[in-house]
């Protein structure tokens, strides 16, 4: 649930930013409704990714290594899933795959790199806190953030 909420806020902010930029260009753009749908899809992708635990081999190294590695992999994975999603959407609407490819970050290599860096930076806190919580042990981070009573109540639900 936390992952979904994090991604929903993240995508909501991206859509809000895109809407502001497009309005400045004279284009009316409102697509906030897609933020929760994308959050659900991408949360599922991330959960499947975590089942394979690709950063396990880095757990004995300093914590920054699995954090950066997992964030990089998920950033690439989410971009690939986004491109596949747009290609399938285009095929369903009778367009070719080439006509359906998204213009990530405004298009071109610069746009792709820009969107990748933004997504990487936005995902860093998520994987940082997840790896930190795992290193600290079950419930310890929640206890420190929320207090003993709140962490205990959450654990007993």
MINUKE-363259 format. One record per residue: residue in three letters; x, y, z of N, C-alpha, C in turn. Coordinates in Angstrom, 2 decimals. Layout:
<nodes>
[node ALA,[X,Y,Z],[X,Y,Z],[X,Y,Z]]
...
</nodes>
This chain:
<nodes>
[node UNK,[0.82,-1.19,0.00],[0.00,0.00,0.00],[0.88,1.27,0.00]]
[node UNK,[1.96,1.22,0.77],[2.86,2.36,0.84],[3.49,2.64,-0.52]]
[node UNK,[3.88,1.57,-1.21],[4.48,1.71,-2.53],[3.49,2.37,-3.49]]
[node UNK,[2.24,1.90,-3.50],[1.21,2.48,-4.36],[1.03,3.97,-4.05]]
[node UNK,[0.92,4.33,-2.78],[0.72,5.74,-2.41],[1.92,6.59,-2.83]]
[node UNK,[3.11,6.07,-2.62],[4.32,6.80,-3.01],[4.32,7.06,-4.51]]
[node UNK,[4.03,6.02,-5.29],[4.03,6.17,-6.75],[2.88,7.06,-7.21]]
[node UNK,[1.74,6.99,-6.54],[0.60,7.84,-6.91],[0.96,9.31,-6.73]]
[node UNK,[1.56,9.64,-5.60],[1.99,11.02,-5.36],[3.05,11.42,-6.39]]
[node UNK,[4.00,10.54,-6.62],[5.07,10.81,-7.58],[4.51,11.07,-8.98]]
[node UNK,[3.67,10.19,-9.48],[3.09,10.37,-10.80],[2.14,11.56,-10.85]]
[node UNK,[1.43,11.80,-9.75],[0.55,12.97,-9.68],[1.34,14.26,-9.82]]
[node UNK,[2.50,14.33,-9.19],[3.35,15.51,-9.29],[3.90,15.65,-10.71]]
[node UNK,[4.28,14.52,-11.33],[4.76,14.56,-12.71],[3.68,15.09,-13.65]]
[node UNK,[2.46,14.60,-13.49],[1.35,15.03,-14.34],[1.03,16.50,-14.10]]
[node UNK,[1.07,16.92,-12.84],[0.83,18.32,-12.51],[1.88,19.20,-13.19]]
[node UNK,[3.13,18.81,-13.11],[4.21,19.56,-13.76],[4.01,19.60,-15.27]]
[node UNK,[3.66,18.46,-15.86],[3.45,18.41,-17.31],[2.29,19.32,-17.71]]
[node UNK,[1.24,19.33,-16.90],[0.10,20.20,-17.18],[0.47,21.67,-17.15]]
[node UNK,[1.29,22.06,-16.18],[1.73,23.46,-16.07],[2.57,23.85,-17.28]]
[node UNK,[3.50,22.98,-17.66],[4.36,23.27,-18.82],[3.52,23.37,-20.09]]
[node UNK,[2.58,22.45,-20.26],[1.77,22.46,-21.48],[0.82,23.66,-21.52]]
[node UNK,[0.30,24.08,-20.36],[-0.55,25.27,-20.33],[0.23,26.52,-20.73]]
[node UNK,[1.49,26.57,-20.34],[2.33,27.69,-20.74],[2.52,27.72,-22.25]]
[node UNK,[2.42,26.56,-22.88],[2.53,26.46,-24.34],[1.17,26.62,-25.03]]
[node UNK,[0.13,26.85,-24.24],[-1.21,27.05,-24.79],[-1.99,25.78,-25.03]]
[node UNK,[-1.54,24.66,-24.44],[-2.23,23.38,-24.61],[-2.95,23.05,-23.31]]
[node UNK,[-4.26,22.79,-23.38],[-5.03,22.41,-22.20],[-4.77,20.93,-21.93]]
[node UNK,[-4.26,20.61,-20.74],[-3.84,19.25,-20.43],[-4.25,18.91,-19.00]]
[node UNK,[-5.13,17.93,-18.85],[-5.49,17.43,-17.52],[-5.61,15.92,-17.60]]
[node UNK,[-4.66,15.22,-16.99],[-4.65,13.76,-17.02],[-4.40,13.19,-15.63]]
[node UNK,[-4.83,13.88,-14.56],[-4.59,13.41,-13.21],[-5.20,12.03,-12.97]]
[node UNK,[-6.26,11.68,-13.71],[-6.91,10.40,-13.51],[-6.02,9.21,-13.82]]
[node UNK,[-4.98,9.42,-14.63],[-4.10,8.31,-14.97],[-3.04,8.06,-13.90]]
[node UNK,[-2.81,9.00,-13.00],[-1.79,8.82,-11.97],[-2.07,7.60,-11.09]]
[node UNK,[-3.29,7.41,-10.56],[-3.51,6.21,-9.73],[-3.45,4.91,-10.53]]
[node UNK,[-3.89,4.95,-11.78],[-3.84,3.74,-12.62],[-2.38,3.37,-12.88]]
[node UNK,[-1.58,4.35,-13.27],[-0.16,4.09,-13.49],[0.52,3.64,-12.20]]
[node UNK,[0.13,4.23,-11.07],[0.72,3.84,-9.79],[0.41,2.37,-9.49]]
[node UNK,[-0.81,1.94,-9.77],[-1.16,0.53,-9.56],[-0.33,-0.40,-10.44]]
[node UNK,[-0.23,-0.05,-11.72],[0.53,-0.88,-12.66],[2.00,-0.94,-12.25]]
[node UNK,[2.58,0.23,-12.00],[4.01,0.25,-11.68],[4.30,-0.33,-10.30]]
[node UNK,[3.39,-0.20,-9.35],[3.58,-0.82,-8.04],[3.64,-2.34,-8.19]]
[node UNK,[2.79,-2.88,-9.04],[2.80,-4.33,-9.30],[4.13,-4.73,-9.94]]
[node UNK,[4.62,-3.95,-10.88],[5.90,-4.24,-11.52],[7.03,-4.22,-10.49]]
[node UNK,[7.03,-3.24,-9.60],[8.07,-3.14,-8.58],[7.97,-4.32,-7.60]]
[node UNK,[6.76,-4.72,-7.23],[6.60,-5.86,-6.32],[7.11,-7.14,-6.95]]
[node UNK,[6.85,-7.34,-8.23],[7.37,-8.52,-8.93],[8.90,-8.44,-8.98]]
[node UNK,[9.43,-7.25,-9.25],[10.88,-7.03,-9.26],[11.48,-7.43,-7.91]]
[node UNK,[10.83,-7.00,-6.83],[11.36,-7.27,-5.49],[11.32,-8.76,-5.13]]
[node UNK,[10.39,-9.50,-5.73],[10.34,-10.95,-5.47],[11.64,-11.62,-5.89]]
[node UNK,[12.26,-11.12,-6.95],[13.50,-11.70,-7.45],[14.73,-11.21,-6.67]]
[node UNK,[14.58,-10.16,-5.90],[15.64,-9.59,-5.05],[16.99,-9.52,-5.75]]
[node UNK,[17.06,-8.73,-6.85],[18.30,-8.68,-7.62],[19.47,-8.03,-6.87]]
[node UNK,[19.20,-7.31,-5.80],[20.28,-6.68,-5.04],[20.79,-7.52,-3.90]]
[node UNK,[20.34,-8.78,-3.80],[20.75,-9.64,-2.68],[22.26,-9.82,-2.61]]
[node UNK,[22.90,-9.91,-3.77],[24.35,-10.14,-3.79],[25.14,-8.94,-3.26]]
[node UNK,[24.48,-7.81,-3.09],[25.15,-6.61,-2.58],[24.87,-6.36,-1.09]]
[node UNK,[24.13,-7.23,-0.43],[23.70,-6.98,0.96],[24.88,-6.95,1.96]]
[node UNK,[25.96,-7.57,1.62],[27.11,-7.56,2.53],[28.02,-6.34,2.31]]
[node UNK,[27.72,-5.57,1.30],[28.48,-4.36,0.98],[27.83,-3.18,1.70]]
[node UNK,[28.45,-2.00,1.67],[27.80,-0.82,2.25],[26.42,-0.61,1.64]]
[node UNK,[25.52,-0.09,2.43],[24.11,0.03,2.06],[23.87,0.84,0.80]]
[node UNK,[24.76,1.76,0.49],[24.57,2.60,-0.69],[24.57,1.78,-1.98]]
[node UNK,[25.30,0.67,-2.01],[25.38,-0.16,-3.23],[24.04,-0.80,-3.60]]
[node UNK,[23.38,-1.52,-2.68],[22.08,-2.07,-3.08],[21.04,-0.97,-3.35]]
[node UNK,[21.12,0.14,-2.65],[20.17,1.24,-2.88],[20.32,1.77,-4.30]]
[node UNK,[21.53,2.11,-4.70],[21.77,2.65,-6.04],[21.48,1.61,-7.12]]
[node UNK,[21.89,0.37,-6.89],[21.69,-0.69,-7.88],[20.20,-0.96,-8.11]]
[node UNK,[19.45,-1.12,-7.04],[18.02,-1.40,-7.17],[17.28,-0.21,-7.78]]
[node UNK,[17.66,1.00,-7.38],[17.02,2.19,-7.94],[17.29,2.28,-9.44]]
[node UNK,[18.51,2.01,-9.85],[18.86,2.05,-11.27],[18.07,0.99,-12.06]]
[node UNK,[18.00,-0.23,-11.53],[17.27,-1.29,-12.22],[15.78,-0.97,-12.33]]
[node UNK,[15.18,-0.47,-11.27],[13.75,-0.17,-11.30],[13.48,1.02,-12.22]]
[node UNK,[14.36,2.00,-12.25],[14.20,3.12,-13.17],[14.17,2.61,-14.61]]
[node UNK,[15.12,1.76,-14.96],[15.16,1.20,-16.32],[13.92,0.34,-16.58]]
[node UNK,[13.54,-0.46,-15.60],[12.37,-1.33,-15.75],[11.09,-0.51,-15.96]]
[node UNK,[10.91,0.55,-15.20],[9.71,1.38,-15.34],[9.68,2.08,-16.69]]
[node UNK,[10.82,2.51,-17.18],[10.86,3.12,-18.52],[10.50,2.10,-19.60]]
[node UNK,[11.01,0.88,-19.48],[10.69,-0.17,-20.45],[9.20,-0.50,-20.38]]
[node UNK,[8.66,-0.63,-19.18],[7.23,-0.93,-19.03],[6.39,0.20,-19.61]]
[node UNK,[6.81,1.44,-19.41],[6.08,2.59,-19.95],[6.05,2.53,-21.48]]
[node UNK,[7.18,2.23,-22.09],[7.25,2.13,-23.55],[6.37,0.99,-24.04]]
[node UNK,[6.43,-0.17,-23.36],[5.58,-1.31,-23.74],[4.10,-0.97,-23.59]]
[node UNK,[3.76,-0.29,-22.50],[2.38,0.11,-22.26],[1.86,0.99,-23.40]]
[node UNK,[2.66,1.96,-23.82],[2.26,2.85,-24.91],[2.18,2.11,-26.24]]
[node UNK,[3.07,1.16,-26.46],[3.04,0.38,-27.71],[1.78,-0.47,-27.77]]
[node UNK,[1.43,-1.12,-26.68],[0.22,-1.94,-26.64],[-1.02,-1.06,-26.80]]
[node UNK,[-1.02,0.08,-26.12],[-2.14,1.03,-26.25],[-2.30,1.47,-27.70]]
[node UNK,[-1.20,1.76,-28.36],[-1.24,2.17,-29.76],[-1.76,1.07,-30.67]]
[node UNK,[-1.30,-0.17,-30.44],[-1.77,-1.29,-31.24],[-3.27,-1.49,-31.07]]
[node UNK,[-3.77,-1.32,-29.85],[-5.20,-1.45,-29.60],[-6.01,-0.37,-30.31]]
[node UNK,[-5.38,0.77,-30.57],[-6.05,1.87,-31.28],[-5.72,1.89,-32.78]]
[node UNK,[-5.12,0.80,-33.28],[-4.87,0.67,-34.71],[-3.64,1.39,-35.22]]
[node UNK,[-2.74,1.81,-34.34],[-1.51,2.46,-34.79],[-0.37,1.45,-34.81]]
[node UNK,[0.70,1.78,-35.52],[1.88,0.92,-35.54],[2.68,1.14,-34.26]]
[node UNK,[3.60,0.24,-34.01],[4.44,0.37,-32.81],[5.28,1.64,-32.90]]
[node UNK,[5.81,1.95,-34.08],[6.62,3.16,-34.25],[5.80,4.43,-33.99]]
[node UNK,[4.54,4.41,-34.40],[3.68,5.57,-34.16],[3.25,5.67,-32.71]]
[node UNK,[3.38,4.59,-31.96],[2.90,4.53,-30.59],[3.98,4.82,-29.55]]
[node UNK,[5.22,4.88,-29.98],[6.29,5.06,-28.99],[6.12,6.42,-28.31]]
[node UNK,[6.29,6.44,-26.99],[6.10,7.68,-26.26],[7.29,8.61,-26.42]]
[node UNK,[7.05,9.89,-26.28],[8.15,10.85,-26.29],[8.50,11.12,-24.82]]
[node UNK,[9.28,10.21,-24.26],[9.66,10.29,-22.85],[10.46,11.55,-22.61]]
[node UNK,[10.04,12.34,-21.64],[10.75,13.56,-21.28],[10.75,14.61,-22.36]]
[node UNK,[9.81,14.55,-23.29],[9.75,15.53,-24.36],[10.33,15.01,-25.66]]
[node UNK,[10.87,13.80,-25.65],[11.38,13.18,-26.87],[12.88,13.25,-27.01]]
[node UNK,[13.40,12.38,-27.82],[14.84,12.36,-28.09],[15.65,11.79,-26.95]]
[node UNK,[16.96,11.70,-27.18],[17.88,11.17,-26.18],[17.94,12.07,-24.95]]
[node UNK,[17.95,13.39,-25.18],[18.00,14.33,-24.04],[16.77,14.17,-23.16]]
[node UNK,[15.60,14.01,-23.76],[14.37,13.83,-23.00],[14.38,12.53,-22.22]]
[node UNK,[14.85,11.45,-22.84],[14.93,10.16,-22.18],[15.89,10.21,-21.00]]
[node UNK,[17.05,10.82,-21.20],[18.02,10.95,-20.11],[17.47,11.82,-18.98]]
[node UNK,[16.81,12.90,-19.34],[16.22,13.78,-18.33],[15.17,13.06,-17.50]]
[node UNK,[14.25,12.36,-18.18],[13.20,11.62,-17.47],[13.81,10.51,-16.62]]
[node UNK,[14.86,9.87,-17.11],[15.52,8.80,-16.36],[16.15,9.33,-15.08]]
[node UNK,[16.83,10.47,-15.19],[17.46,11.06,-14.01],[16.41,11.48,-12.99]]
[node UNK,[15.33,12.10,-13.45],[14.26,12.53,-12.54],[13.65,11.31,-11.84]]
[node UNK,[13.36,10.26,-12.60],[12.78,9.05,-12.01],[13.75,8.41,-11.03]]
[node UNK,[15.03,8.34,-11.39],[16.05,7.76,-10.51],[16.09,8.52,-9.18]]
[node UNK,[16.15,9.83,-9.24],[16.22,10.65,-8.02],[14.93,10.51,-7.20]]
[node UNK,[13.79,10.43,-7.88],[12.51,10.29,-7.18],[12.37,8.93,-6.50]]
[node UNK,[13.00,7.90,-7.06],[12.91,6.56,-6.48],[13.96,6.30,-5.40]]
[node UNK,[15.00,7.11,-5.34],[16.06,6.92,-4.34],[15.53,6.85,-2.90]]
[node UNK,[14.67,7.77,-2.45],[14.18,7.66,-1.08],[13.42,6.37,-0.80]]
[node UNK,[12.67,5.90,-1.78],[11.91,4.65,-1.61],[12.85,3.48,-1.35]]
[node UNK,[13.85,3.32,-2.20],[14.76,2.19,-2.04],[15.75,2.43,-0.90]]
[node UNK,[16.05,3.68,-0.62],[16.89,3.97,0.53],[16.22,3.55,1.83]]
[node UNK,[14.96,3.93,2.00],[14.25,3.57,3.23],[13.97,2.08,3.30]]
[node UNK,[13.66,1.46,2.18],[13.40,0.01,2.20],[14.66,-0.76,2.59]]
[node UNK,[15.80,-0.40,2.02],[17.04,-1.09,2.36],[17.48,-0.79,3.78]]
[node UNK,[17.27,0.44,4.21],[17.61,0.81,5.59],[16.75,0.02,6.57]]
[node UNK,[15.46,-0.07,6.30],[14.55,-0.83,7.17],[14.95,-2.29,7.23]]
[node UNK,[15.34,-2.86,6.08],[15.75,-4.25,6.05],[17.05,-4.46,6.85]]
[node UNK,[17.97,-3.52,6.74],[19.24,-3.64,7.46],[19.05,-3.48,8.97]]
[node UNK,[18.08,-2.66,9.36],[17.84,-2.41,10.79],[17.09,-3.54,11.47]]
[node UNK,[16.36,-4.32,10.70],[15.58,-5.41,11.27],[14.10,-5.07,11.29]]
[node UNK,[13.27,-6.10,11.43],[11.82,-5.92,11.35],[11.27,-4.92,12.37]]
[node UNK,[10.55,-3.94,11.88],[9.85,-2.99,12.74],[10.70,-1.90,13.35]]
[node UNK,[12.01,-1.99,13.24],[12.89,-1.03,13.92],[12.76,0.38,13.32]]
[node UNK,[12.76,0.51,12.01],[12.64,1.83,11.38],[11.27,2.45,11.69]]
[node UNK,[10.21,1.65,11.59],[8.87,2.16,11.93],[8.82,2.64,13.37]]
[node UNK,[9.46,1.89,14.25],[9.50,2.26,15.66],[10.20,3.60,15.84]]
[node UNK,[11.29,3.79,15.12],[12.04,5.04,15.24],[11.28,6.21,14.63]]
[node UNK,[10.60,5.97,13.53],[9.86,7.05,12.86],[8.54,7.36,13.53]]
[node UNK,[7.80,6.34,13.93],[6.44,6.52,14.42],[6.29,6.38,15.93]]
[node UNK,[7.31,5.92,16.59],[7.22,5.66,18.03],[6.87,4.21,18.27]]
[node UNK,[7.16,3.72,19.45],[6.95,2.31,19.76],[5.49,1.91,19.68]]
[node UNK,[4.60,2.74,20.17],[3.18,2.38,20.19],[2.61,2.28,18.77]]
[node UNK,[2.92,3.27,17.93],[2.39,3.27,16.56],[2.95,2.10,15.76]]
[node UNK,[4.23,1.81,15.90],[4.84,0.69,15.18],[4.26,-0.63,15.68]]
[node UNK,[4.03,-0.73,17.01],[3.46,-1.95,17.58],[2.03,-2.15,17.11]]
[node UNK,[1.24,-1.06,17.09],[-0.15,-1.13,16.60],[-0.19,-1.57,15.14]]
[node UNK,[0.69,-1.00,14.33],[0.73,-1.34,12.90],[1.13,-2.79,12.69]]
[node UNK,[2.06,-3.29,13.49],[2.51,-4.66,13.37],[1.42,-5.66,13.79]]
[node UNK,[0.54,-5.27,14.70],[-0.51,-6.17,15.18],[-1.77,-6.16,14.31]]
[node UNK,[-1.83,-5.32,13.29],[-3.02,-5.29,12.41],[-3.09,-6.47,11.52]]
</nodes>
